[in-house]
Amino acid sequence: MKRRRVSLHLKYGGRDVTPYVSNRLKGYLRENWGAPFIVAFMVMLMAAAGYLCYGLEAVANDIAVYAY
């Protein structure tokens, strides 16, 4: 069985802009150390809202408590 390498290539106007985007992202994360925590916080709150929409209040409450 042959393994395949999965990678993401961003193209804009026929050109590969992946190195440009990855370098900008690395620079942003070096300057703003809290950004990954804020993204994780927002994802957890959106998940809690989703569980709340389905009527799973206990699970939504636990996720919101962990997020905060």
PDB file with one MODEL, atoms N, CA, C and O in Angstrom:
MODEL        1
ATOM      1  N   MET A   1       0.839  -1.179   0.000  1.00  0.00           N
ATOM      2  CA  MET A   1       0.000   0.000   0.000  1.00  0.00           C
ATOM      3  C   MET A   1       0.887   1.247   0.000  1.00  0.00           C
ATOM      4  O   MET A   1       1.760   1.404   0.854  1.00  0.00           O
ATOM      5  N   LYS A   2       0.653   2.104  -0.946  1.00  0.00           N
ATOM      6  CA  LYS A   2       1.460   3.296  -1.088  1.00  0.00           C
ATOM      7  C   LYS A   2       0.825   4.442  -0.315  1.00  0.00           C
ATOM      8  O   LYS A   2      -0.377   4.686  -0.425  1.00  0.00           O
ATOM      9  N   ARG A   3       1.636   5.140   0.466  1.00  0.00           N
ATOM     10  CA  ARG A   3       1.133   6.283   1.235  1.00  0.00           C
ATOM     11  C   ARG A   3       1.153   7.526   0.377  1.00  0.00           C
ATOM     12  O   ARG A   3       2.068   7.740  -0.418  1.00  0.00           O
ATOM     13  N   ARG A   4       0.133   8.341   0.548  1.00  0.00           N
ATOM     14  CA  ARG A   4       0.061   9.598  -0.176  1.00  0.00           C
ATOM     15  C   ARG A   4       0.216  10.745   0.808  1.00  0.00           C
ATOM     16  O   ARG A   4      -0.311  10.706   1.920  1.00  0.00           O
ATOM     17  N   ARG A   5       0.925  11.733   0.393  1.00  0.00           N
ATOM     18  CA  ARG A   5       1.102  12.914   1.230  1.00  0.00           C
ATOM     19  C   ARG A   5       0.013  13.917   0.880  1.00  0.00           C
ATOM     20  O   ARG A   5      -0.159  14.300  -0.277  1.00  0.00           O
ATOM     21  N   VAL A   6      -0.715  14.329   1.907  1.00  0.00           N
ATOM     22  CA  VAL A   6      -1.782  15.289   1.706  1.00  0.00           C
ATOM     23  C   VAL A   6      -1.258  16.677   2.037  1.00  0.00           C
ATOM     24  O   VAL A   6      -0.713  16.899   3.118  1.00  0.00           O
ATOM     25  N   SER A   7      -1.420  17.595   1.119  1.00  0.00           N
ATOM     26  CA  SER A   7      -0.974  18.953   1.371  1.00  0.00           C
ATOM     27  C   SER A   7      -1.969  19.929   0.767  1.00  0.00           C
ATOM     28  O   SER A   7      -2.727  19.592  -0.143  1.00  0.00           O
ATOM     29  N   LEU A   8      -1.949  21.118   1.281  1.00  0.00           N
ATOM     30  CA  LEU A   8      -2.852  22.161   0.832  1.00  0.00           C
ATOM     31  C   LEU A   8      -2.056  23.178   0.021  1.00  0.00           C
ATOM     32  O   LEU A   8      -1.061  23.725   0.496  1.00  0.00           O
ATOM     33  N   HIS A   9      -2.496  23.417  -1.176  1.00  0.00           N
ATOM     34  CA  HIS A   9      -1.863  24.422  -2.030  1.00  0.00           C
ATOM     35  C   HIS A   9      -2.899  25.474  -2.372  1.00  0.00           C
ATOM     36  O   HIS A   9      -3.951  25.164  -2.932  1.00  0.00           O
ATOM     37  N   LEU A  10      -2.602  26.703  -2.039  1.00  0.00           N
ATOM     38  CA  LEU A  10      -3.488  27.808  -2.339  1.00  0.00           C
ATOM     39  C   LEU A  10      -3.041  28.460  -3.632  1.00  0.00           C
ATOM     40  O   LEU A  10      -1.878  28.833  -3.783  1.00  0.00           O
ATOM     41  N   LYS A  11      -3.967  28.594  -4.557  1.00  0.00           N
ATOM     42  CA  LYS A  11      -3.640  29.214  -5.835  1.00  0.00           C
ATOM     43  C   LYS A  11      -4.490  30.452  -6.029  1.00  0.00           C
ATOM     44  O   LYS A  11      -5.684  30.466  -5.730  1.00  0.00           O
ATOM     45  N   TYR A  12      -3.851  31.482  -6.534  1.00  0.00           N
ATOM     46  CA  TYR A  12      -4.541  32.729  -6.822  1.00  0.00           C
ATOM     47  C   TYR A  12      -4.021  33.249  -8.151  1.00  0.00           C
ATOM     48  O   TYR A  12      -2.829  33.523  -8.290  1.00  0.00           O
ATOM     49  N   GLY A  13      -4.894  33.383  -9.111  1.00  0.00           N
ATOM     50  CA  GLY A  13      -4.483  33.862 -10.431  1.00  0.00           C
ATOM     51  C   GLY A  13      -3.544  32.902 -11.138  1.00  0.00           C
ATOM     52  O   GLY A  13      -2.701  33.333 -11.923  1.00  0.00           O
ATOM     53  N   GLY A  14      -3.673  31.606 -10.875  1.00  0.00           N
ATOM     54  CA  GLY A  14      -2.820  30.608 -11.503  1.00  0.00           C
ATOM     55  C   GLY A  14      -1.471  30.423 -10.835  1.00  0.00           C
ATOM     56  O   GLY A  14      -0.694  29.561 -11.246  1.00  0.00           O
ATOM     57  N   ARG A  15      -1.176  31.218  -9.809  1.00  0.00           N
ATOM     58  CA  ARG A  15       0.106  31.101  -9.108  1.00  0.00           C
ATOM     59  C   ARG A  15      -0.102  30.462  -7.743  1.00  0.00           C
ATOM     60  O   ARG A  15      -1.144  30.641  -7.113  1.00  0.00           O
ATOM     61  N   ASP A  16       0.894  29.722  -7.299  1.00  0.00           N
ATOM     62  CA  ASP A  16       0.853  29.101  -5.975  1.00  0.00           C
ATOM     63  C   ASP A  16       1.278  30.143  -4.938  1.00  0.00           C
ATOM     64  O   ASP A  16       2.418  30.607  -4.950  1.00  0.00           O
ATOM     65  N   VAL A  17       0.365  30.506  -4.050  1.00  0.00           N
ATOM     66  CA  VAL A  17       0.649  31.507  -3.023  1.00  0.00           C
ATOM     67  C   VAL A  17       0.779  30.877  -1.642  1.00  0.00           C
ATOM     68  O   VAL A  17       0.721  31.583  -0.635  1.00  0.00           O
ATOM     69  N   THR A  18       0.954  29.556  -1.578  1.00  0.00           N
ATOM     70  CA  THR A  18       1.055  28.858  -0.299  1.00  0.00           C
ATOM     71  C   THR A  18       2.211  29.365   0.556  1.00  0.00           C
ATOM     72  O   THR A  18       1.999  29.620   1.741  1.00  0.00           O
ATOM     73  N   PRO A  19       3.421  29.526   0.023  1.00  0.00           N
ATOM     74  CA  PRO A  19       4.510  30.020   0.879  1.00  0.00           C
ATOM     75  C   PRO A  19       4.225  31.421   1.422  1.00  0.00           C
ATOM     76  O   PRO A  19       4.569  31.717   2.567  1.00  0.00           O
ATOM     77  N   TYR A  20       3.615  32.269   0.635  1.00  0.00           N
ATOM     78  CA  TYR A  20       3.292  33.622   1.075  1.00  0.00           C
ATOM     79  C   TYR A  20       2.305  33.589   2.240  1.00  0.00           C
ATOM     80  O   TYR A  20       2.487  34.297   3.230  1.00  0.00           O
ATOM     81  N   VAL A  21       1.262  32.771   2.123  1.00  0.00           N
ATOM     82  CA  VAL A  21       0.251  32.686   3.177  1.00  0.00           C
ATOM     83  C   VAL A  21       0.841  32.054   4.432  1.00  0.00           C
ATOM     84  O   VAL A  21       0.593  32.531   5.539  1.00  0.00           O
ATOM     85  N   SER A  22       1.623  30.984   4.270  1.00  0.00           N
ATOM     86  CA  SER A  22       2.175  30.322   5.459  1.00  0.00           C
ATOM     87  C   SER A  22       3.173  31.221   6.185  1.00  0.00           C
ATOM     88  O   SER A  22       3.224  31.217   7.415  1.00  0.00           O
ATOM     89  N   ASN A  23       3.963  31.989   5.442  1.00  0.00           N
ATOM     90  CA  ASN A  23       4.901  32.904   6.097  1.00  0.00           C
ATOM     91  C   ASN A  23       4.159  34.019   6.833  1.00  0.00           C
ATOM     92  O   ASN A  23       4.557  34.408   7.931  1.00  0.00           O
ATOM     93  N   ARG A  24       3.090  34.530   6.238  1.00  0.00           N
ATOM     94  CA  ARG A  24       2.310  35.572   6.904  1.00  0.00           C
ATOM     95  C   ARG A  24       1.654  35.017   8.164  1.00  0.00           C
ATOM     96  O   ARG A  24       1.606  35.692   9.192  1.00  0.00           O
ATOM     97  N   LEU A  25       1.151  33.790   8.083  1.00  0.00           N
ATOM     98  CA  LEU A  25       0.498  33.175   9.242  1.00  0.00           C
ATOM     99  C   LEU A  25       1.506  32.926  10.360  1.00  0.00           C
ATOM    100  O   LEU A  25       1.204  33.174  11.528  1.00  0.00           O
ATOM    101  N   LYS A  26       2.683  32.445  10.023  1.00  0.00           N
ATOM    102  CA  LYS A  26       3.722  32.228  11.039  1.00  0.00           C
ATOM    103  C   LYS A  26       4.112  33.542  11.710  1.00  0.00           C
ATOM    104  O   LYS A  26       4.283  33.599  12.927  1.00  0.00           O
ATOM    105  N   GLY A  27       4.251  34.585  10.915  1.00  0.00           N
ATOM    106  CA  GLY A  27       4.590  35.889  11.477  1.00  0.00           C
ATOM    107  C   GLY A  27       3.506  36.415  12.394  1.00  0.00           C
ATOM    108  O   GLY A  27       3.793  36.986  13.446  1.00  0.00           O
ATOM    109  N   TYR A  28       2.248  36.218  11.988  1.00  0.00           N
ATOM    110  CA  TYR A  28       1.138  36.676  12.817  1.00  0.00           C
ATOM    111  C   TYR A  28       1.112  35.929  14.143  1.00  0.00           C
ATOM    112  O   TYR A  28       0.906  36.539  15.192  1.00  0.00           O
ATOM    113  N   LEU A  29       1.318  34.625  14.109  1.00  0.00           N
ATOM    114  CA  LEU A  29       1.286  33.838  15.336  1.00  0.00           C
ATOM    115  C   LEU A  29       2.482  34.133  16.234  1.00  0.00           C
ATOM    116  O   LEU A  29       2.376  34.004  17.454  1.00  0.00           O
ATOM    117  N   ARG A  30       3.612  34.524  15.662  1.00  0.00           N
ATOM    118  CA  ARG A  30       4.756  34.916  16.486  1.00  0.00           C
ATOM    119  C   ARG A  30       4.485  36.211  17.229  1.00  0.00           C
ATOM    120  O   ARG A  30       4.906  36.371  18.375  1.00  0.00           O
ATOM    121  N   GLU A  31       3.789  37.132  16.588  1.00  0.00           N
ATOM    122  CA  GLU A  31       3.484  38.410  17.230  1.00  0.00           C
ATOM    123  C   GLU A  31       2.326  38.300  18.210  1.00  0.00           C
ATOM    124  O   GLU A  31       2.341  38.948  19.256  1.00  0.00           O
ATOM    125  N   ASN A  32       1.335  37.500  17.890  1.00  0.00           N
ATOM    126  CA  ASN A  32       0.117  37.387  18.706  1.00  0.00           C
ATOM    127  C   ASN A  32       0.005  35.967  19.266  1.00  0.00           C
ATOM    128  O   ASN A  32      -0.643  35.103  18.675  1.00  0.00           O
ATOM    129  N   TRP A  33       0.637  35.746  20.398  1.00  0.00           N
ATOM    130  CA  TRP A  33       0.661  34.415  20.997  1.00  0.00           C
ATOM    131  C   TRP A  33      -0.713  33.953  21.453  1.00  0.00           C
ATOM    132  O   TRP A  33      -0.940  32.750  21.584  1.00  0.00           O
ATOM    133  N   GLY A  34      -1.622  34.862  21.694  1.00  0.00           N
ATOM    134  CA  GLY A  34      -2.938  34.490  22.188  1.00  0.00           C
ATOM    135  C   GLY A  34      -3.916  34.094  21.103  1.00  0.00           C
ATOM    136  O   GLY A  34      -5.008  33.616  21.410  1.00  0.00           O
ATOM    137  N   ALA A  35      -3.558  34.278  19.847  1.00  0.00           N
ATOM    138  CA  ALA A  35      -4.483  33.999  18.742  1.00  0.00           C
ATOM    139  C   ALA A  35      -4.981  32.550  18.721  1.00  0.00           C
ATOM    140  O   ALA A  35      -6.181  32.345  18.538  1.00  0.00           O
ATOM    141  N   PRO A  36      -4.130  31.536  18.897  1.00  0.00           N
ATOM    142  CA  PRO A  36      -4.654  30.161  18.895  1.00  0.00           C
ATOM    143  C   PRO A  36      -5.648  29.905  20.032  1.00  0.00           C
ATOM    144  O   PRO A  36      -6.595  29.136  19.871  1.00  0.00           O
ATOM    145  N   PHE A  37      -5.431  30.549  21.173  1.00  0.00           N
ATOM    146  CA  PHE A  37      -6.346  30.364  22.296  1.00  0.00           C
ATOM    147  C   PHE A  37      -7.704  31.011  22.003  1.00  0.00           C
ATOM    148  O   PHE A  37      -8.751  30.474  22.366  1.00  0.00           O
ATOM    149  N   ILE A  38      -7.670  32.149  21.353  1.00  0.00           N
ATOM    150  CA  ILE A  38      -8.925  32.819  21.002  1.00  0.00           C
ATOM    151  C   ILE A  38      -9.687  32.001  19.968  1.00  0.00           C
ATOM    152  O   ILE A  38     -10.909  31.883  20.054  1.00  0.00           O
ATOM    153  N   VAL A  39      -8.985  31.438  18.995  1.00  0.00           N
ATOM    154  CA  VAL A  39      -9.636  30.597  17.989  1.00  0.00           C
ATOM    155  C   VAL A  39     -10.249  29.365  18.649  1.00  0.00           C
ATOM    156  O   VAL A  39     -11.380  28.994  18.337  1.00  0.00           O
ATOM    157  N   ALA A  40      -9.513  28.731  19.557  1.00  0.00           N
ATOM    158  CA  ALA A  40     -10.047  27.560  20.263  1.00  0.00           C
ATOM    159  C   ALA A  40     -11.258  27.941  21.095  1.00  0.00           C
ATOM    160  O   ALA A  40     -12.229  27.186  21.150  1.00  0.00           O
ATOM    161  N   PHE A  41     -11.221  29.102  21.744  1.00  0.00           N
ATOM    162  CA  PHE A  41     -12.351  29.588  22.535  1.00  0.00           C
ATOM    163  C   PHE A  41     -13.589  29.765  21.662  1.00  0.00           C
ATOM    164  O   PHE A  41     -14.685  29.344  22.034  1.00  0.00           O
ATOM    165  N   MET A  42     -13.409  30.390  20.503  1.00  0.00           N
ATOM    166  CA  MET A  42     -14.546  30.627  19.606  1.00  0.00           C
ATOM    167  C   MET A  42     -15.107  29.322  19.054  1.00  0.00           C
ATOM    168  O   MET A  42     -16.323  29.178  18.929  1.00  0.00           O
ATOM    169  N   VAL A  43     -14.234  28.366  18.721  1.00  0.00           N
ATOM    170  CA  VAL A  43     -14.704  27.070  18.221  1.00  0.00           C
ATOM    171  C   VAL A  43     -15.502  26.350  19.291  1.00  0.00           C
ATOM    172  O   VAL A  43     -16.537  25.751  19.001  1.00  0.00           O
ATOM    173  N   MET A  44     -15.022  26.408  20.535  1.00  0.00           N
ATOM    174  CA  MET A  44     -15.749  25.745  21.619  1.00  0.00           C
ATOM    175  C   MET A  44     -17.103  26.400  21.863  1.00  0.00           C
ATOM    176  O   MET A  44     -18.086  25.708  22.126  1.00  0.00           O
ATOM    177  N   LEU A  45     -17.165  27.730  21.780  1.00  0.00           N
ATOM    178  CA  LEU A  45     -18.452  28.401  21.966  1.00  0.00           C
ATOM    179  C   LEU A  45     -19.416  28.084  20.837  1.00  0.00           C
ATOM    180  O   LEU A  45     -20.614  27.934  21.077  1.00  0.00           O
ATOM    181  N   MET A  46     -18.922  27.979  19.620  1.00  0.00           N
ATOM    182  CA  MET A  46     -19.801  27.615  18.504  1.00  0.00           C
ATOM    183  C   MET A  46     -20.291  26.180  18.646  1.00  0.00           C
ATOM    184  O   MET A  46     -21.439  25.879  18.319  1.00  0.00           O
ATOM    185  N   ALA A  47     -19.426  25.294  19.132  1.00  0.00           N
ATOM    186  CA  ALA A  47     -19.854  23.913  19.378  1.00  0.00           C
ATOM    187  C   ALA A  47     -20.915  23.875  20.474  1.00  0.00           C
ATOM    188  O   ALA A  47     -21.890  23.130  20.371  1.00  0.00           O
ATOM    189  N   ALA A  48     -20.729  24.672  21.517  1.00  0.00           N
ATOM    190  CA  ALA A  48     -21.726  24.731  22.588  1.00  0.00           C
ATOM    191  C   ALA A  48     -23.052  25.240  22.055  1.00  0.00           C
ATOM    192  O   ALA A  48     -24.108  24.730  22.430  1.00  0.00           O
ATOM    193  N   ALA A  49     -23.013  26.243  21.182  1.00  0.00           N
ATOM    194  CA  ALA A  49     -24.249  26.757  20.595  1.00  0.00           C
ATOM    195  C   ALA A  49     -24.922  25.693  19.734  1.00  0.00           C
ATOM    196  O   ALA A  49     -26.148  25.583  19.726  1.00  0.00           O
ATOM    197  N   GLY A  50     -24.128  24.915  19.014  1.00  0.00           N
ATOM    198  CA  GLY A  50     -24.688  23.834  18.197  1.00  0.00           C
ATOM    199  C   GLY A  50     -25.366  22.771  19.044  1.00  0.00           C
ATOM    200  O   GLY A  50     -26.461  22.313  18.716  1.00  0.00           O
ATOM    201  N   TYR A  51     -24.718  22.379  20.130  1.00  0.00           N
ATOM    202  CA  TYR A  51     -25.331  21.391  21.021  1.00  0.00           C
ATOM    203  C   TYR A  51     -26.598  21.956  21.659  1.00  0.00           C
ATOM    204  O   TYR A  51     -27.566  21.226  21.870  1.00  0.00           O
ATOM    205  N   LEU A  52     -26.593  23.232  21.962  1.00  0.00           N
ATOM    206  CA  LEU A  52     -27.769  23.852  22.553  1.00  0.00           C
ATOM    207  C   LEU A  52     -28.932  23.859  21.566  1.00  0.00           C
ATOM    208  O   LEU A  52     -30.085  23.688  21.962  1.00  0.00           O
ATOM    209  N   CYS A  53     -28.637  24.053  20.295  1.00  0.00           N
ATOM    210  CA  CYS A  53     -29.685  24.022  19.266  1.00  0.00           C
ATOM    211  C   CYS A  53     -30.330  22.653  19.160  1.00  0.00           C
ATOM    212  O   CYS A  53     -31.521  22.546  18.867  1.00  0.00           O
ATOM    213  N   TYR A  54     -29.549  21.602  19.398  1.00  0.00           N
ATOM    214  CA  TYR A  54     -30.092  20.247  19.335  1.00  0.00           C
ATOM    215  C   TYR A  54     -30.733  19.808  20.643  1.00  0.00           C
ATOM    216  O   TYR A  54     -31.199  18.674  20.753  1.00  0.00           O
ATOM    217  N   GLY A  55     -30.762  20.683  21.624  1.00  0.00           N
ATOM    218  CA  GLY A  55     -31.429  20.381  22.884  1.00  0.00           C
ATOM    219  C   GLY A  55     -30.565  19.669  23.906  1.00  0.00           C
ATOM    220  O   GLY A  55     -31.082  19.194  24.917  1.00  0.00           O
ATOM    221  N   LEU A  56     -29.284  19.582  23.675  1.00  0.00           N
ATOM    222  CA  LEU A  56     -28.377  18.924  24.619  1.00  0.00           C
ATOM    223  C   LEU A  56     -27.778  19.981  25.538  1.00  0.00           C
ATOM    224  O   LEU A  56     -26.613  20.353  25.402  1.00  0.00           O
ATOM    225  N   GLU A  57     -28.591  20.456  26.473  1.00  0.00           N
ATOM    226  CA  GLU A  57     -28.200  21.572  27.327  1.00  0.00           C
ATOM    227  C   GLU A  57     -27.046  21.233  28.259  1.00  0.00           C
ATOM    228  O   GLU A  57     -26.184  22.075  28.510  1.00  0.00           O
ATOM    229  N   ALA A  58     -27.021  20.007  28.774  1.00  0.00           N
ATOM    230  CA  ALA A  58     -25.964  19.619  29.710  1.00  0.00           C
ATOM    231  C   ALA A  58     -24.600  19.614  29.023  1.00  0.00           C
ATOM    232  O   ALA A  58     -23.615  20.099  29.580  1.00  0.00           O
ATOM    233  N   VAL A  59     -24.551  19.066  27.818  1.00  0.00           N
ATOM    234  CA  VAL A  59     -23.291  19.026  27.074  1.00  0.00           C
ATOM    235  C   VAL A  59     -22.864  20.437  26.689  1.00  0.00           C
ATOM    236  O   VAL A  59     -21.690  20.787  26.807  1.00  0.00           O
ATOM    237  N   ALA A  60     -23.820  21.250  26.228  1.00  0.00           N
ATOM    238  CA  ALA A  60     -23.519  22.634  25.852  1.00  0.00           C
ATOM    239  C   ALA A  60     -22.982  23.414  27.044  1.00  0.00           C
ATOM    240  O   ALA A  60     -22.052  24.208  26.905  1.00  0.00           O
ATOM    241  N   ASN A  61     -23.565  23.188  28.208  1.00  0.00           N
ATOM    242  CA  ASN A  61     -23.113  23.879  29.410  1.00  0.00           C
ATOM    243  C   ASN A  61     -21.691  23.468  29.780  1.00  0.00           C
ATOM    244  O   ASN A  61     -20.874  24.314  30.144  1.00  0.00           O
ATOM    245  N   ASP A  62     -21.394  22.170  29.687  1.00  0.00           N
ATOM    246  CA  ASP A  62     -20.036  21.707  30.015  1.00  0.00           C
ATOM    247  C   ASP A  62     -19.003  22.304  29.053  1.00  0.00           C
ATOM    248  O   ASP A  62     -17.932  22.735  29.483  1.00  0.00           O
ATOM    249  N   ILE A  63     -19.316  22.330  27.772  1.00  0.00           N
ATOM    250  CA  ILE A  63     -18.376  22.882  26.790  1.00  0.00           C
ATOM    251  C   ILE A  63     -18.174  24.383  27.046  1.00  0.00           C
ATOM    252  O   ILE A  63     -17.052  24.882  26.962  1.00  0.00           O
ATOM    253  N   ALA A  64     -19.252  25.094  27.357  1.00  0.00           N
ATOM    254  CA  ALA A  64     -19.129  26.527  27.619  1.00  0.00           C
ATOM    255  C   ALA A  64     -18.315  26.786  28.873  1.00  0.00           C
ATOM    256  O   ALA A  64     -17.549  27.748  28.925  1.00  0.00           O
ATOM    257  N   VAL A  65     -18.467  25.946  29.876  1.00  0.00           N
ATOM    258  CA  VAL A  65     -17.690  26.108  31.099  1.00  0.00           C
ATOM    259  C   VAL A  65     -16.210  25.884  30.802  1.00  0.00           C
ATOM    260  O   VAL A  65     -15.366  26.641  31.282  1.00  0.00           O
ATOM    261  N   TYR A  66     -15.882  24.853  30.015  1.00  0.00           N
ATOM    262  CA  TYR A  66     -14.481  24.608  29.653  1.00  0.00           C
ATOM    263  C   TYR A  66     -13.925  25.755  28.811  1.00  0.00           C
ATOM    264  O   TYR A  66     -12.757  26.119  28.950  1.00  0.00           O
ATOM    265  N   ALA A  67     -14.753  26.320  27.945  1.00  0.00           N
ATOM    266  CA  ALA A  67     -14.289  27.429  27.105  1.00  0.00           C
ATOM    267  C   ALA A  67     -13.948  28.645  27.961  1.00  0.00           C
ATOM    268  O   ALA A  67     -12.923  29.293  27.750  1.00  0.00           O
ATOM    269  N   TYR A  68     -14.808  28.946  28.921  1.00  0.00           N
ATOM    270  CA  TYR A  68     -14.560  30.104  29.769  1.00  0.00           C
ATOM    271  C   TYR A  68     -13.472  29.811  30.783  1.00  0.00           C
ATOM    272  O   TYR A  68     -13.128  30.677  31.587  1.00  0.00           O
TER     273      TYR A  68
ENDMDL
END
